[in-house]
Amino acid sequence: MSKSFFEERKKCPSCGAKEITVCYQAKYSDQAIKQYLIEFYSPQGGIEFDYLHNEEYILCKCKSCGLIFQKNIPNDFLMERLYEHWIDPIKAFENRNSRFKVNPEIYANYAKEILTIGSCFKKSPSDTRLLDFGMGWGDWLLMANGLGYESYGLELSTSRIKHAESKGINVISWEQAEGLRFEFINTEQVFEHISEPLETLKELKTLLKPGGIIKISVPTANDIERRLKLMDWGAKKGTRNSLNNVAPLEHIQCFNRLSLIKMAEAAEMKEFKISLIKQWNNSSGWLNLKGFARNLVIPIYRNILKRQNYIFLTPK
């Protein structure tokens, strides 16, 4: 194919700064990257290398906020091709089911998070409106519905929308969202995938009611600089040297906490801090040792030590 299916980003997509440096560059035809992509997408569906012909994987770093991001990213057509064809919806749903079988505590964690968020508003659940932006299969919203919240979902994937609607979830368009306004907007593992995270955050802010809150949760790689020096494409996901946080085509930006804060400032937002007491009060499973340790440590790890990219934002 002679046509390019990529777009170039010339400034930091998180804070908007124009001072950026290239920290890694290689063609998608490079054997190491090519093998990585084959091993990554084959179990999910497959990959069409014709769309990557003569294209380069370029990692840049923002001098202002430290964001690591891919300079050349798939355009809308290739994004749709990737998420709806290379990643087979049937296999993706099977993988989703497998995760819930292995870790049935996922729903308990959703409940804890939603109850903690609800405690920040002096309203009953039925009077509290929630939006899950990039809702996936709608699992978070199923729990929100079960807890009595007025909840809605936004999603691009047709297969995921159909599944969510079959479970009774209110899936809406952006235009419909603009007419509703929300106390809380959830974004879970979304901002690392979108082409314009800063502009998206600004747009999401307009959907908030006064005093509303947006949650951003994205992958954490506190030692990403060390990993980038190695560039070990053979390292498996979840291992110490894994490059999954900068996965070609999908994880098009790798945030650190400073880049999240700078993005918030550029969107005229600030961090909203939920007290540890509220987080502990809404936790369950205290009676077993593992649950006790998890409930006690995670809020400290996230909020005091700030070792995870898990942050709440509210307009200034």
C-alpha positions as CSV (number, residue, x, y, z in Angstrom):
1,M,0.0,0.0,0.0
2,S,1.4,3.4,-0.9
3,K,-1.1,5.4,1.2
4,S,-0.1,6.2,4.8
5,F,-2.6,5.3,7.5
6,F,-0.6,7.3,10.2
7,E,-0.8,10.8,11.6
8,E,2.2,12.7,12.9
9,R,2.1,14.5,16.3
10,K,4.5,17.5,16.6
11,K,3.9,18.5,20.2
12,C,3.3,16.8,23.5
13,P,-0.3,15.4,23.5
14,S,-0.5,15.7,27.3
15,C,0.7,19.2,28.1
16,G,1.0,20.8,24.7
17,A,4.7,21.7,24.9
18,K,6.6,21.8,21.6
19,E,10.0,20.9,23.0
20,I,10.3,17.1,22.4
21,T,13.1,14.8,21.8
22,V,13.3,11.4,20.0
23,C,14.4,8.6,22.3
24,Y,13.9,5.6,20.0
25,Q,13.2,5.1,16.3
26,A,12.9,2.0,14.1
27,K,10.8,0.8,11.2
28,Y,7.9,-1.5,11.8
29,S,9.6,-3.9,9.4
30,D,12.5,-4.2,11.9
31,Q,12.6,-7.9,12.8
32,A,12.4,-7.4,16.6
33,I,9.3,-5.1,16.4
34,K,7.7,-7.3,13.7
35,Q,8.1,-10.4,15.8
36,Y,6.8,-8.6,18.9
37,L,3.6,-7.6,16.9
38,I,3.1,-11.1,15.6
39,E,3.3,-12.6,19.0
40,F,1.1,-9.9,20.5
41,Y,-1.7,-9.9,17.9
42,S,-1.8,-13.5,16.8
43,P,-3.5,-14.8,19.9
44,Q,-6.1,-11.9,19.6
45,G,-6.8,-12.2,15.9
46,G,-4.0,-11.2,13.6
47,I,-2.1,-8.3,12.1
48,E,-2.0,-6.9,8.5
49,F,1.5,-5.6,7.9
50,D,0.5,-4.0,4.6
51,Y,-0.9,-1.1,6.7
52,L,2.5,-0.6,8.3
53,H,4.6,-0.6,5.1
54,N,7.4,2.0,5.2
55,E,6.1,3.4,8.6
56,E,8.3,4.0,11.6
57,Y,7.8,3.5,15.3
58,I,9.1,6.7,16.9
59,L,9.1,7.3,20.7
60,C,9.4,10.9,21.9
61,K,9.8,12.4,25.3
62,C,8.4,15.8,26.3
63,K,11.0,18.0,28.0
64,S,8.3,19.7,30.0
65,C,6.3,16.9,31.6
66,G,8.3,13.8,30.8
67,L,5.6,12.1,28.8
68,I,6.8,9.3,26.6
69,F,4.7,9.1,23.5
70,Q,4.6,7.7,19.9
71,K,5.1,10.4,17.3
72,N,3.3,8.6,14.4
73,I,0.0,7.1,15.4
74,P,-2.7,5.2,13.5
75,N,-5.4,7.4,11.9
76,D,-9.1,6.8,12.6
77,F,-9.4,4.2,9.8
78,L,-6.4,2.1,11.1
79,M,-7.5,2.5,14.7
80,E,-10.9,1.0,13.8
81,R,-9.1,-1.7,11.8
82,L,-6.9,-2.5,14.8
83,Y,-9.6,-2.6,17.5
84,E,-12.3,-4.3,15.6
85,H,-10.4,-6.6,13.2
86,W,-6.9,-7.3,14.4
87,I,-8.3,-7.7,17.8
88,D,-11.2,-10.2,17.2
89,P,-14.2,-9.1,19.3
90,I,-15.1,-12.8,20.0
91,K,-11.6,-13.6,21.3
92,A,-11.5,-10.3,23.2
93,F,-14.8,-11.3,25.0
94,E,-13.4,-14.7,25.8
95,N,-10.3,-13.1,27.3
96,R,-12.6,-10.8,29.3
97,N,-14.4,-13.8,30.7
98,S,-11.2,-15.6,31.5
99,R,-10.0,-12.6,33.6
100,F,-13.2,-12.6,35.6
101,K,-12.9,-16.4,36.3
102,V,-9.3,-16.0,37.5
103,N,-10.0,-12.8,39.5
104,P,-13.6,-12.8,40.7
105,E,-12.7,-9.8,43.0
106,I,-12.9,-7.5,40.1
107,Y,-16.5,-6.7,40.8
108,A,-15.8,-6.2,44.5
109,N,-13.1,-3.6,43.5
110,Y,-15.6,-1.9,41.2
111,A,-18.1,-1.7,44.1
112,K,-15.5,-0.3,46.4
113,E,-14.5,2.4,43.9
114,I,-18.1,3.4,43.1
115,L,-19.1,3.6,46.7
116,T,-16.0,5.7,47.6
117,I,-16.8,8.1,44.7
118,G,-20.5,8.3,45.8
119,S,-19.5,9.3,49.3
120,C,-17.9,12.4,47.8
121,F,-21.4,13.7,46.8
122,K,-24.1,14.5,49.3
123,K,-26.8,12.8,47.2
124,S,-28.5,9.5,47.0
125,P,-27.2,7.1,44.3
126,S,-30.4,7.6,42.2
127,D,-29.6,11.3,42.1
128,T,-26.0,10.8,41.2
129,R,-25.2,10.6,37.5
130,L,-22.1,8.6,36.3
131,L,-20.5,8.3,32.9
132,D,-18.0,5.6,31.9
133,F,-16.0,7.0,29.0
134,G,-14.6,4.1,27.0
135,M,-16.7,1.6,28.8
136,G,-15.5,-1.5,27.0
137,W,-17.9,-4.4,27.7
138,G,-19.7,-2.3,30.4
139,D,-18.7,-4.2,33.5
140,W,-18.1,-1.2,35.6
141,L,-21.5,0.2,34.7
142,L,-23.2,-3.1,35.6
143,M,-21.9,-2.6,39.1
144,A,-22.9,1.1,39.1
145,N,-26.4,0.1,38.0
146,G,-26.6,-2.5,40.7
147,L,-25.7,0.0,43.4
148,G,-28.5,2.3,42.2
149,Y,-26.7,5.0,40.4
150,E,-28.0,6.7,37.2
151,S,-25.2,5.6,34.9
152,Y,-24.3,5.8,31.2
153,G,-21.6,4.6,28.9
154,L,-19.7,6.0,25.9
155,E,-17.9,3.6,23.6
156,L,-16.7,3.4,19.9
157,S,-16.6,-0.3,19.5
158,T,-19.8,-1.6,17.9
159,S,-19.4,-5.1,19.4
160,R,-18.9,-3.8,22.9
161,I,-21.9,-1.4,22.5
162,K,-24.2,-4.3,21.5
163,H,-23.1,-6.4,24.4
164,A,-23.6,-3.6,26.9
165,E,-27.0,-2.7,25.6
166,S,-28.0,-6.4,25.8
167,K,-27.2,-6.1,29.6
168,G,-29.5,-3.1,30.0
169,I,-26.7,-0.5,30.1
170,N,-27.6,3.0,28.8
171,V,-25.1,3.6,25.9
172,I,-25.2,7.2,24.7
173,S,-23.6,9.3,22.0
174,W,-21.4,12.3,22.7
175,E,-24.3,14.6,21.7
176,Q,-26.6,13.0,24.2
177,A,-23.9,13.2,26.9
178,E,-23.7,17.0,26.3
179,G,-27.3,17.3,27.3
180,L,-27.0,15.4,30.6
181,R,-24.0,16.5,32.7
182,F,-22.5,14.2,35.3
183,E,-21.2,14.2,38.8
184,F,-18.5,11.7,37.9
185,I,-16.8,10.5,34.8
186,N,-14.8,7.2,34.9
187,T,-11.9,6.6,32.4
188,E,-10.2,3.3,33.1
189,Q,-7.3,2.3,30.9
190,V,-8.4,4.8,28.2
191,F,-6.1,7.8,28.0
192,E,-3.0,5.8,27.0
193,H,-4.9,4.8,23.8
194,I,-6.4,8.1,22.6
195,S,-4.7,10.4,20.1
196,E,-5.4,13.8,21.8
197,P,-5.6,13.2,25.6
198,L,-5.4,16.9,26.6
199,E,-8.2,17.9,24.2
200,T,-10.2,14.9,25.3
201,L,-9.8,15.9,29.0
202,K,-11.0,19.4,28.1
203,E,-14.0,18.1,26.4
204,L,-14.9,15.7,29.2
205,K,-14.6,18.6,31.7
206,T,-17.5,20.3,29.8
207,L,-19.7,17.3,30.6
208,L,-19.3,17.8,34.4
209,K,-21.8,19.3,36.8
210,P,-20.4,21.9,39.1
211,G,-18.1,20.1,41.6
212,G,-17.9,17.1,39.3
213,I,-14.9,14.7,39.3
214,I,-13.1,12.8,36.5
215,K,-11.0,9.7,37.3
216,I,-8.0,8.8,35.1
217,S,-6.3,5.5,35.6
218,V,-3.6,4.5,33.1
219,P,-0.7,2.0,33.2
220,T,2.2,2.8,35.5
221,A,5.9,2.2,34.5
222,N,7.9,4.1,37.1
223,D,11.1,2.6,35.6
224,I,10.3,3.3,32.0
225,E,13.6,5.1,31.4
226,R,15.5,2.0,32.3
227,R,13.3,-0.2,30.1
228,L,13.9,2.1,27.1
229,K,17.6,1.8,27.5
230,L,17.3,-1.9,27.0
231,M,14.5,-2.0,24.4
232,D,14.0,-5.7,25.0
233,W,11.2,-6.5,22.5
234,G,11.4,-10.1,23.6
235,A,10.4,-9.4,27.3
236,K,7.0,-10.7,28.1
237,K,4.1,-8.6,29.3
238,G,4.2,-8.3,33.1
239,T,8.0,-9.0,33.4
240,R,10.5,-6.4,34.6
241,N,11.7,-5.4,31.1
242,S,8.4,-5.5,29.4
243,L,7.7,-2.7,26.8
244,N,3.9,-3.2,27.0
245,N,3.6,0.4,28.4
246,V,4.8,1.7,25.1
247,A,3.2,-1.0,23.0
248,P,3.3,0.0,19.3
249,L,0.0,1.3,17.9
250,E,-2.0,0.9,21.1
251,H,-0.2,2.5,24.1
252,I,0.5,5.6,22.2
253,Q,1.5,7.5,25.3
254,C,3.1,6.4,28.6
255,F,2.2,8.7,31.4
256,N,4.0,9.5,34.6
257,R,2.4,11.3,37.5
258,L,3.9,14.7,36.5
259,S,2.5,14.4,33.0
260,L,-1.0,13.7,34.4
261,I,-0.7,16.7,36.7
262,K,0.6,19.0,33.8
263,M,-2.2,17.8,31.6
264,A,-4.7,18.6,34.3
265,E,-3.2,22.1,34.7
266,A,-3.4,22.7,30.9
267,A,-7.1,21.7,31.1
268,E,-7.6,24.1,34.1
269,M,-8.2,21.2,36.4
270,K,-6.7,20.2,39.7
271,E,-6.3,17.0,41.7
272,F,-9.2,16.0,43.9
273,K,-8.1,14.1,46.9
274,I,-10.4,11.5,48.5
275,S,-9.5,10.9,52.2
276,L,-8.0,7.6,53.2
277,I,-10.8,7.2,55.7
278,K,-13.5,7.3,53.0
279,Q,-11.5,4.8,50.9
280,W,-11.1,2.4,53.9
281,N,-14.7,2.8,55.0
282,N,-15.9,1.6,51.6
283,S,-13.6,-1.4,51.4
284,S,-14.8,-5.0,52.0
285,G,-13.0,-8.2,52.8
286,W,-11.2,-7.0,55.9
287,L,-11.7,-10.3,57.7
288,N,-9.0,-12.3,55.8
289,L,-5.3,-11.4,56.0
290,K,-4.9,-10.9,52.3
291,G,-7.9,-8.6,52.0
292,F,-6.9,-6.7,55.1
293,A,-3.4,-6.0,53.8
294,R,-4.7,-5.0,50.4
295,N,-7.4,-2.7,51.7
296,L,-4.9,-1.0,54.0
297,V,-2.0,-0.6,51.6
298,I,-3.5,0.3,48.2
299,P,-4.9,3.7,49.2
300,I,-1.5,4.6,50.8
301,Y,0.4,3.3,47.8
302,R,-1.8,5.4,45.4
303,N,-2.4,8.5,47.4
304,I,0.5,9.0,49.8
305,L,3.4,7.3,47.9
306,K,1.8,8.2,44.5
307,R,3.2,5.1,42.9
308,Q,0.2,4.4,40.6
309,N,-1.2,6.5,37.8
310,Y,-4.6,6.7,39.5
311,I,-5.9,10.2,39.9
312,F,-9.1,12.2,40.5
313,L,-9.5,15.6,38.9
314,T,-12.0,18.5,39.3
315,P,-12.2,21.9,37.5
316,K,-10.4,24.8,39.2
